[in-house]
Amino acid sequence: MDKITRRGFMQVVPALSAASLLAAPSAPKPMPSAHGVTPVPTGLRAATFTCDVTPPIGSPLQQSNPPVTTSVDSPLLAKGVILSDGRTRYALCAFDYCDLRTGAHDLFRRKIANVLQVNELQVEVHCIHQHDAPLYDVDAEMLLDWVPSPPHITDLAFIESASDRVSSAARDALTRLQPFTHVGCGKATVEKFASNRRVPMPDGSMRARYSSGNDPVLVAAPEGLVDPWLRTATFFNRERPIVRLHYYASHPTSYYGKGHVNADTPGLARERLEKEEGIPQIYFTGCGGNITTGKYNDGSQEARIQLAERLYQGMKGAIAVTRKEKCSEISWKTTDVRFALRTEPDFSEPHFREVLRDPNQPYQARTNAVLALAWYDRLKVRPTVDVSCYGMGSTRILHLPGEAFVEYQLYAQSLRPDDFIAVAAYGELGPGYICTDKAFSEGGYEPTDSFVGPPSEARLKAAIHELLG
């Protein structure tokens, strides 16, 4: 994208880095009564929307080699549900994207909030984290203007257009709001899908069991710590389901890296179920930062179909045992987390700037450096990240940033063992992995790609406890 277009982009979204963005409200922002969108009647109402956000051929695809989109195997979708209680509105959205970081996350969130006429904190934007899908960071792409022979990670013209289309879809959904009277919850295990990526070895080292592989030692190793349950929340208008929200903690990737855009295993399972039921299905990835399909996935096309089938069966199983509960109100709580930055020299700003300025460095090293710098710049302006929890009867839906370890999800569920606790991670993905503190002394892959460190675990758990305890 040329400099004129970049300048035009900043005129359209002038405050992506402004200190005023996402100023935390003391209460939900009420809907306007005189101007703009007409308020809905009192009572709970809901509507869904879907928008195609597939990038064009030739646009950046950070996880591929070469890092460009070469084909589209299946469309990428943004799917969301708007909730209204007659006083204000909320939106819960899931994108078939790998990451939305800093300015890119802000962009979608702000535009949806604008059409709903609510505070940005009342809009949840999460990625499912498929790897044959874009990683977008507007702030990082802007920084690339200042380095020689820059790599590119974000198609600014496309993301501007996509965010407009997503917000328009959300606006159109306001005309379809319908009552929801009950919330249902159910859970079922997903067989032979998730395994912990962190595999301890007899010599004390920590090996990584990535999303696919054939190493007999890693395949034979136990699953390790996982959350085996897929949880499904369903909103009902009396007896009729309006939408189902599915939550499962694992990297969703089967095979990837050649530029063939697709929605991977969650997309296959989700769309199959939606076609069968005629009911909108939205999928959220839980705390799967250290969870992959590696024990059960050899990276073949056949394995993708098998994994998608197992995810689909988990969804069907959760639906089969769903129990309904009358719902009369939505509770919403939000709080902030101040993550700690890494202190190692290889995670310092001078180090990352040196890597970024060197055109001889590999693409992945330079893009990782600019992502880190964009995150550090974001924290200088807004030093905290918001987390939130929605309550409807005994159902709680927790929204977290980053590639959080499964330990955070299990901790949240331990705080309210008698309630239905669903967790969506992969919100603001600027932090990268959100590890446990002990992971940094244990080693392994995740600490090499995390921009936050100790004592971040205690701080995030304190926020979770504030929302759920």
N, C-alpha and C positions, 0 to 999 in steps of 0.2 A: 504494500500500500504506500502511495507517495505521501509526501509531507503535507500537501494540501488536504488530502483526505483525512489524515490524522488530525490536522488542526480542526477540520469540520466536525470530526467525531467529538473532540473536546468541547466544541460549542454546543453540540446536542446534549452531552452529559457533562456539564461544567464542574460538577462538585464531587467527582468520584473519589478525590483524595482530600476533600474538605473535612475539617475537624467536626463539623456539625452533623455529618452523616451518622445515622443510627443513634442519635441521642436518646438515651433510655427514658421512656415515659414512666410515670408512676402508676398509670392505669391505661387500659386499651383506649386508643383514639376513637371517639364516637363517630358514627356516620353523620354527614351533614344533613341538615333538615331543610335548608332553603335553596341550596345550589348544588349542581352536579348530579350524581346518581341519586335517584329517589330511594329513601329508606324502605326496607322491607317491613312487613307487619311483624309484631312481636311474636316470639317463638323461634325455635331452632329450624334453620333451613340450610340446604346444601345443594351444590351444583358442581359438576365436574367439567374439565376441559382437557383437550389434547391438541398438541401442536407439533408439526414436523419440524425438527431442528437439525436435519441432516446437513453436514457441511458440503460445499461443492468439491468436485474433483480438483485436485491440485492444491487444496488448502492444507495448512499444517496439521500433522497428526503425530504428536510428539513421541508416542510409544512405538512408532514403526520405523523400518529401515528399508528405503529412505523415508524420512519423516514427512510424508505427504499422503493425502488421500488418493488412492488409485482406482477404487471402485466402491460401489455401495451394494453390499449383500442384503441388507435390510435397513429400513429407515430408522433414524434415531428420533425418539419422541420426548417431549416434555409433557408430563401428565400431572394434573393437579386437582384438588378439591377445594372449593371455597365453602367456608362455614360461616353462618351468620346467626346471631342470637337476638336480632332486632335492634341491638344497640351499636354493635360494631361487627367487623368481619375479620376472618383469618384465612390464610391460604397455606396449604401443605402441598409442595410440589417436588416431583422427582424427575431428574433429567437423565437420559441415556448418554451421559458424558462421563469421561474419566475424572476430570477435575474442573471445578470453577473456583478460581482463587482471586483474592483481593478485589480488584476493580471489576472483574468479570462477574464474581458473585454479587457484588454490590449492584451492578448494572441490572441484572434480571430482577433482583429483589426490589430495587427502587421502582422500576417501571411497573411491576405488578402492584406494588403498594400504591402507586399514584392512581391507577385506574380503580382500585378498590377504595381509595381515599382513606387510607389507614397509615399508621406508622410502619416503617420498614420492619420493625421487630415482630410485627404480626404476620409476616410472610416468611415461610420456611422454604428455602431452596436447597435441595440436596442432590448429589450425584449418585448414580448406581455404581459407577466406577468400572464400567467396561473399558478394556484397554484399546480395542479397535474403535476408539471414539476420542473426540478432542479433549485436550487439556488447555483451557483458556485462562489467561491472566492479562487483563488489559494493562495494568500498571507495569508488569514486566515487559510487555511489548513496547510500551512507551520508552522504557529505559534503553531498549535496543537501538533507538534512534542515535544514541551517543557513542556507539562503539563501531569499530571497523568491521566490514564484512559480516553484518549481524546475522545470526540464525533467526528464525521466526517461529513463534508458537501460537499466535492468535491472528486470525483473519478479522481485522477490525470492522471492515465493511459488512462482513457476514454476521458477526455477533451483534452489531447494531440492528441489522434487519431482523435477525432471529428474536432479539429481545422485544422489538416492536410487535412481532407476530404473536409471541407468547402473551404479552400484556393485552393485546387485542382479543385473544382467545379467552383470557380471564374476564375481560369486560363483557364479552358476549355471554359468558356463563351466568352473569348476574341476571340476565333475562330469563334464565331457566331455574332459578332457585325454587326448591320445593321443600315441603316440611320433612324433617327427619325426627322421628319420635322415639326410636330405640337405637341402642348401639349393641352390637353383638361381638363376642370375642371367642376365639378358638385357637388351639395350637396342635401341631403334629410334628413328629420328628421327620427329618429329611435323611434318608438312608444313603450312606456311601457318597457323601458330597464334601463336607467340611473336614479339614484336618489342620492342626496347628502348624504353621510354617517353621516355628522354632523347635528344632529337634536336637536335644542334648546328646552329645557323644560320650562314650566311656572315658575319653581322655580329658573331659571337662570342657571341650569346645562346643560351640553352638553352630550347627549347620542349618542352612535355609532350604526348606522344602517348598519350592516355588509352585506356581499354579499348574504346571505340568512337568513331567519328567519320568525317566525310566530307571533311575538309580535304585537298585534292589534294596540297598540299606534304608533309603528314605521311604520307599514304598512299604517296606516291612515294618517300619517303626510305628508305634501306636499313634492313634489319632491325636493324642494329647488333649490339652484343654480346649474345648469348644462349647458353644451353646447349640445343642442339636435341634432345638425347637424352632420351627417356623410359626410365627404368630400372625393371625389375620384378624383385623378389626373391620366390621361391616356396619355401615350406617343404613338404617331401615326407615322407610315411611310406612309405619304399621307393619304389615307382613312383607312388604316388597323391598328387597335390597336396592339401595341407591348406588353404592360404591363399596368395593372391598379394598382395604389397604393391607399389603403383605410386608412382613419384616423378617429378615433372615440375615445372620451374621457370617458372611464369607465373601472373600473376593469372588466375583461372578465369572471370572475369565476362564475360558477353556483353551483356545489357541488364538494367537494374535501376532501382530508385528509386520504384516505385509501390506498394510494400507487398505485392507478390505473392510470398510466400515460396516459394523453390525451391532445389534443390541445383545448379542451373546445369550447365555442361558436364561437370564431373567426375562429377556424380551421374548424368547421362544415360549417359555412357560406362561408368561402373563398374557400374551396375545392369543395363545391357544385357548386358555380359560375364558378370556373375554368373548371370543367367538362362540364358544359353546354356551355360555350363560346369558350373553347379551347384557352383561352388567360391567360397567367400567372397573378395570383392575389396575391398581397402582402399586408398584413395588419399591420398597426402600431397603437399602443395604444397612445392616446394623453395624456393630463394632467388629468389623472384620479385618482390622489392620494387620493382625498376625494370624489370620485364618485364610487358607487357600484350598483349592481342589486337588493339590499335588499328590496326595496319597492315591486318589482314584482317577487320575487323568493322565493319559499318555500323550496328550496333545493332538490326537487324531480327530477327524471330523465325526467319526462314530462316537467317540467319547463325549463330544459336545451334545449330541442327541441324547445319549444316555443320561448325562448330568441334567439336561433340561427336563427330561422325563421324571427324574427323581425330585426335582424342584416342583414340577407340576403336581406330582402325587402328594407332596407335602402341603401344597395349597389346597388340594381337594380334601385331604385329611383334616386340615384345620377348619375348613368350611363345614365338613360333616359333623363336627362336634361343637359348632358355634352355639353359644347360649346368649339369648337376648336379654337386655335389661332396659327398662324404660329410662329415658334420658330427658331432663328438663332444663339443663344448663351446661355451659362450657366454662370450666375454670382454666385460667391461663396464668402461668407464672414465668418470669424471666429473671435471670441474674447474669453476672459477668464473671469471666475468668481472666486473670492476668497470668499468661503463660511465661515461664522463665526461658530466656534465650540460652543457646549453647555457649559454652565458655571456651571450647577447644580452639586452638589457632586455625584449624582447617575449616571452622565454621564462622570465622570473623568476617566482617565487612571487607577489610583490606584484601584478604585472601580471595573472596568471591569476586571482587572488582578486578583483581589481577587475572583471574581465570577468564572472566568475561571479555576483557580487553585483548586477549591473545587469540587471534584468528586461527592459530594452529592447534588450539585445543579442540578435542572432539565435540561434536554437536551436543551430546547429552551432558557433558561437563559444563559447557557454556550456558545451556538452558537451565540446568540445575542452579548455576550461580545466579542467573538473573531472577529466577523464582525466589531464591533466598533474599536477594537484595530488595525485591518488591515487597516481600513480607516484612523485612526489617523496617523499610520506609513506612509501611502501613502502621506498624506498632508505634512509630514515633508520633504519628498523628492521632491514632486511636489505639491505646495500649491494651485494651481488653477485647475479648470476644464474647458474644452473648450465647447463652444456652437457655433452653426453654422447656416447659412441660405443659401439655394440655391434659385436662381431666374431664372425663364424661362418665359419670357413675363410678364404677370400680376400674375403669379403663384409664390408663395413663400412657401418654405418648411423649417420649423424651427425645429432644433434638440436640445433637452434639456436633461439634466441628471435627475436621481432620480425619485421618485414618486411625481412629482410636482402637486400642487393643481390646480384645473380647473381655478382659478383666473389668473394664468399666461397665459394660453391659451387665455382667454377672453381679457386680457390686450394686448397681441400680436395682436389680430385681431382688436382691437380698434385703433391701430396705423396706419393701412392701411385699412380703412373700404371699400374701393372700389376694393381692390384686393382679390384674393383667397389665404387665409392663412391656410395652413395645418400644424399641429404640431405633432411631434413625441417626446414623453417623454420616460422615462425608458431607457436612454442610460447608462452612468456610474451610477450604482446604489449604489455606496458606501455611499452616503449621507443618504440613506433611504428616508423617506418622506421629501419633501421640502414644508414646511407649509407657510402660511402667518404669519406675526409676531403676529397678534392678536390672532391666534389660541392657542398660549402658555398661554395666560391669560384666554382664554375661557375654556381650558381643552379639554376633548375628547380623542379619541384613538391615532390619528396620532402623536401628540407630544411625546407620550411614545415610539415611534419607529423611531425617527428622530435624526440623529447625527449632524445636523446643526441647528442653531437658529438665532435670531435677531442679526444684521440687514441683514440677508441673503436675505430677500424679496427685499429690495431696491437694493441690488447688482445684483440679477438676473434680476430684471426689467430694471436696467440700461444697462445690457448686451443685453437684448432683444431690448431695444430702440436703442442701437447702431447698431444692425443688421437690424432693420426694420424702425426706425423712419425717 
